[in-house]
């Protein structure tokens, strides 16, 4: 039996109940997982999930999304997202996320209209306001609602509530669009996205759960948590990683001594 709701969870439930019916933009990450979990509890069949499918999103995220929607018994739409035909996005400048979010919202709103839902909601939280997030501003102006943010949830709050609800992904490291691994100014290609995804999968298999493989042609820059830097820098793992990434086509392989930093590519914009 779960302990009573905390005030933020109670507020979240009240916000969702007032919405009537919702389409949850569901990435498979812990933020949207908690949002969907509570929405399904409050709104029942009036809560649906939609996941955008594209080479810019890790395949493992879609697997997580499918598993949780099956577990909850929530209707789940998989929407083909053809962002790689958008030249503004492929240019990969400081407006990349802006163009991408506009397209995402179009797809989600079209799906909401088809299903007759009143609102499109996403898993943005208060911590998202502390970094450069042009997509967040676009979403808010387009009328996408962020109930977790409205209820006052931080990332830590989300993980605590997800753990309380026994959501399996409660402590899963945050994921992100694969395009965010590519240095601004470097055109985005399907081939580079695939190489980055395969490189990160290799690092995950070696036990590095919180990891980013950043691409500054011709350099692959690896970020892992600071306490794991020593392990990655030692043989035989060091040689295994360097060889695997060079086999994928990266000319040089480096290890960032600053460790894992979400959104570290944003430093290039300043």
C-alpha positions as semicolon CSV with decimal commas, in nm:
position;residue;x (nm);y (nm);z (nm)
1;X;0,000;0,000;0,000
2;X;0,138;0,340;-0,099
3;X;0,179;0,621;0,150
4;X;-0,058;0,920;0,109
5;X;0,003;1,164;-0,176
6;X;0,228;1,460;-0,112
7;X;0,089;1,810;-0,188
8;X;0,253;1,828;-0,531
9;X;0,103;1,497;-0,640
10;X;-0,238;1,605;-0,515
11;X;-0,206;1,928;-0,714
12;X;-0,099;1,731;-1,023
13;X;-0,406;1,509;-0,996
14;X;-0,634;1,812;-0,966
15;X;-0,476;1,975;-1,273
16;X;-0,521;1,659;-1,481
17;X;-0,877;1,599;-1,364
18;X;-0,973;1,952;-1,472
19;X;-0,840;1,887;-1,824
20;X;-1,101;1,626;-1,910
21;X;-0,898;1,427;-2,162
22;X;-0,531;1,439;-2,259
23;X;-0,277;1,318;-2,510
24;X;0,056;1,268;-2,334
25;X;0,370;1,336;-2,535
26;X;0,543;1,020;-2,419
27;X;0,918;0,977;-2,473
28;X;0,958;0,677;-2,244
29;X;1,168;0,876;-1,995
30;X;1,087;0,903;-1,625
31;X;0,925;1,249;-1,652
32;X;0,663;1,156;-1,909
33;X;0,630;0,810;-1,749
34;X;0,519;0,962;-1,419
35;X;0,287;1,203;-1,600
36;X;0,124;0,919;-1,793
37;X;0,100;0,703;-1,481
38;X;-0,094;0,970;-1,292
39;X;-0,302;1,070;-1,596
40;X;-0,409;0,708;-1,649
41;X;-0,504;0,681;-1,282
42;X;-0,718;0,995;-1,288
43;X;-0,859;1,004;-1,643
44;X;-0,869;0,631;-1,725
45;X;-0,939;0,579;-2,097
46;X;-0,945;0,956;-2,152
47;X;-0,565;0,954;-2,124
48;X;-0,366;0,837;-2,427
49;X;0,002;0,838;-2,512
50;X;0,180;0,933;-2,834
51;X;0,546;0,866;-2,912
52;X;0,728;1,021;-3,206
53;X;0,942;0,772;-3,398
54;X;1,252;0,901;-3,578
55;X;1,626;0,826;-3,616
56;X;1,692;1,125;-3,388
57;X;1,547;0,932;-3,091
58;X;1,725;0,630;-2,935
59;X;1,544;0,305;-3,019
60;X;1,564;0,200;-2,655
61;X;1,339;0,493;-2,560
62;X;1,062;0,358;-2,785
63;X;1,096;0,014;-2,625
64;X;1,056;0,169;-2,278
65;X;0,753;0,365;-2,397
66;X;0,587;0,056;-2,544
67;X;0,652;-0,150;-2,231
68;X;0,502;0,105;-1,993
69;X;0,192;0,174;-2,201
70;X;0,126;-0,202;-2,220
71;X;0,173;-0,231;-1,845
72;X;-0,072;0,054;-1,782
73;X;-0,317;-0,057;-2,050
74;X;-0,303;0,287;-2,209
75;X;-0,370;0,340;-2,581
76;X;-0,040;0,427;-2,748
77;X;0,008;0,593;-3,087
78;X;0,347;0,567;-3,261
79;X;0,380;0,867;-3,491
80;X;0,634;0,869;-3,774
81;X;0,831;1,192;-3,737
82;X;1,002;1,301;-4,059
83;X;1,216;1,580;-3,915
84;X;1,517;1,473;-4,124
85;X;1,352;1,617;-4,434
86;X;1,351;1,964;-4,275
87;X;1,647;2,167;-4,401
88;X;1,619;2,415;-4,115
89;X;1,668;2,131;-3,868
90;X;1,949;1,964;-4,063
91;X;2,145;2,291;-4,068
92;X;2,195;2,240;-3,692
93;X;2,229;2,597;-3,571
94;X;2,104;2,749;-3,246
95;X;1,744;2,727;-3,373
96;X;1,754;2,350;-3,428
97;X;1,540;2,267;-3,124
98;X;1,298;2,547;-3,213
99;X;1,228;2,401;-3,559
100;X;1,210;2,047;-3,424
101;X;0,965;2,136;-3,149
102;X;0,736;2,316;-3,393
103;X;0,716;2,000;-3,606
104;X;0,664;1,781;-3,300
105;X;0,376;1,993;-3,178
106;X;0,211;1,983;-3,521
107;X;0,219;1,602;-3,516
108;X;0,092;1,579;-3,159
109;X;-0,189;1,827;-3,211
110;X;-0,300;1,648;-3,527
111;X;-0,313;1,321;-3,331
112;X;-0,504;1,486;-3,045
113;X;-0,763;1,615;-3,292
114;X;-0,797;1,272;-3,452
115;X;-0,857;1,113;-3,111
116;X;-1,078;1,392;-2,980
117;X;-0,857;1,496;-2,687
118;X;-0,887;1,834;-2,523
119;X;-0,518;1,890;-2,443
120;X;-0,164;1,790;-2,538
121;X;0,059;1,763;-2,231
122;X;0,429;1,696;-2,181
123;X;0,668;1,602;-1,899
124;X;0,856;1,930;-1,864
125;X;0,942;2,017;-1,505
126;X;1,089;2,310;-1,312
127;X;1,448;2,199;-1,373
128;X;1,395;2,241;-1,748
129;X;1,377;2,616;-1,697
130;X;1,739;2,629;-1,572
131;X;1,903;2,548;-1,908
132;X;1,881;2,666;-2,268
133;X;1,557;2,503;-2,382
134;X;1,413;2,685;-2,685
135;X;1,172;2,397;-2,739
136;X;1,009;2,463;-2,403
137;X;0,923;2,819;-2,500
138;X;0,783;2,700;-2,834
139;X;0,567;2,439;-2,664
140;X;0,424;2,684;-2,414
141;X;0,339;2,939;-2,683
142;X;0,173;2,665;-2,890
143;X;-0,055;2,570;-2,604
144;X;0,112;2,248;-2,488
145;X;0,058;2,216;-2,113
146;X;0,321;2,098;-1,863
147;X;0,127;1,972;-1,558
148;X;0,439;1,859;-1,369
149;X;0,580;2,210;-1,393
150;X;0,247;2,364;-1,290
151;X;0,235;2,135;-0,986
152;X;0,588;2,238;-0,883
153;X;0,776;1,915;-0,961
154;X;1,154;1,915;-0,991
155;X;1,350;1,622;-1,137
156;X;1,420;1,496;-0,786
157;X;1,049;1,515;-0,700
158;X;0,967;1,317;-1,013
159;X;1,213;1,039;-0,933
160;X;1,086;1,013;-0,574
161;X;0,722;0,989;-0,684
162;X;0,807;0,744;-0,964
163;X;0,991;0,524;-0,714
164;X;0,694;0,542;-0,475
165;X;0,470;0,426;-0,758
166;X;0,715;0,147;-0,848
167;X;0,767;0,276;-1,202
168;X;1,055;0,061;-1,327
169;X;1,238;0,349;-1,495
170;X;1,237;0,574;-1,187
171;X;1,618;0,586;-1,168
172;X;1,697;0,555;-1,539
173;X;1,942;0,827;-1,655
174;X;1,787;1,102;-1,864
175;X;1,789;1,050;-2,237
176;X;1,789;1,313;-2,512
177;X;1,755;1,357;-2,885
178;X;2,060;1,212;-3,062
179;X;2,095;1,532;-3,263
180;X;2,192;1,707;-2,938
181;X;2,518;1,506;-2,948
182;X;2,630;1,677;-3,271
183;X;2,818;2,006;-3,244
184;X;2,621;2,310;-3,360
185;X;2,716;2,400;-3,716
186;X;2,776;2,038;-3,818
187;X;2,502;1,924;-4,059
188;X;2,295;1,636;-3,920
189;X;2,297;1,308;-4,113
190;X;2,130;0,972;-4,057
191;X;2,473;0,809;-4,069
192;X;2,611;1,022;-3,785
193;X;2,300;0,968;-3,572
194;X;2,336;0,592;-3,619
195;X;2,706;0,594;-3,532
196;X;2,642;0,793;-3,216
197;X;2,360;0,562;-3,110
198;X;2,571;0,250;-3,168
199;X;2,862;0,406;-2,982
200;X;2,648;0,485;-2,679
201;X;2,495;0,136;-2,686
202;X;2,849;-0,008;-2,670
203;X;2,931;0,212;-2,369
204;X;2,607;0,108;-2,197
205;X;2,698;-0,256;-2,247
206;X;3,030;-0,190;-2,076
207;X;2,843;-0,063;-1,770
208;X;2,841;0,312;-1,830
209;X;2,477;0,403;-1,776
210;X;2,501;0,783;-1,762
211;X;2,688;0,865;-2,082
212;X;2,691;1,096;-2,382
213;X;2,893;1,055;-2,699
214;X;2,941;1,407;-2,835
215;X;3,056;1,452;-3,194
216;X;3,286;1,738;-3,295
217;X;3,408;1,617;-3,637
218;X;3,642;1,435;-3,652
219;X;3,645;1,393;-3,271
220;X;3,422;1,175;-3,053
221;X;3,410;1,321;-2,701
222;X;3,288;1,085;-2,429
223;X;3,112;1,212;-2,118
224;X;3,058;0,978;-1,823
225;X;2,994;1,055;-1,455
226;X;3,311;1,178;-1,284
227;X;3,333;0,872;-1,059
228;X;3,346;0,649;-1,369
229;X;3,618;0,840;-1,555
230;X;3,896;0,635;-1,394
231;X;3,741;0,305;-1,500
232;X;3,701;0,419;-1,861
233;X;4,057;0,551;-1,873
234;X;4,211;0,220;-1,769
235;X;4,302;-0,076;-1,987
236;X;4,150;-0,293;-2,122
237;X;3,828;-0,085;-2,134
238;X;4,008;0,220;-2,272
239;X;4,146;0,022;-2,566
240;X;3,814;-0,155;-2,626
241;X;3,623;0,175;-2,643
242;X;3,880;0,350;-2,863
243;X;3,892;0,061;-3,107
244;X;3,511;0,026;-3,125
245;X;3,455;0,398;-3,187
246;X;3,725;0,415;-3,452
247;X;3,564;0,115;-3,620
248;X;3,241;0,318;-3,629
249;X;3,423;0,592;-3,819
250;X;3,531;0,839;-3,551
251;X;3,889;0,953;-3,623
252;X;3,984;1,063;-3,272
253;X;3,841;0,948;-2,937
254;X;3,863;1,170;-2,628
255;X;3,740;1,150;-2,268
256;X;3,598;1,469;-2,116
257;X;3,759;1,519;-1,774
258;X;3,471;1,744;-1,664
259;X;3,242;1,441;-1,668
260;X;2,881;1,407;-1,776
261;X;2,700;1,737;-1,826
262;X;2,347;1,749;-1,959
263;X;2,325;2,006;-2,238
264;X;2,702;2,061;-2,253
265;X;2,684;2,141;-2,626
266;X;2,498;2,461;-2,538
267;X;2,834;2,612;-2,437
268;X;2,908;2,642;-2,810
269;X;2,625;2,895;-2,842
270;X;2,782;3,136;-2,594
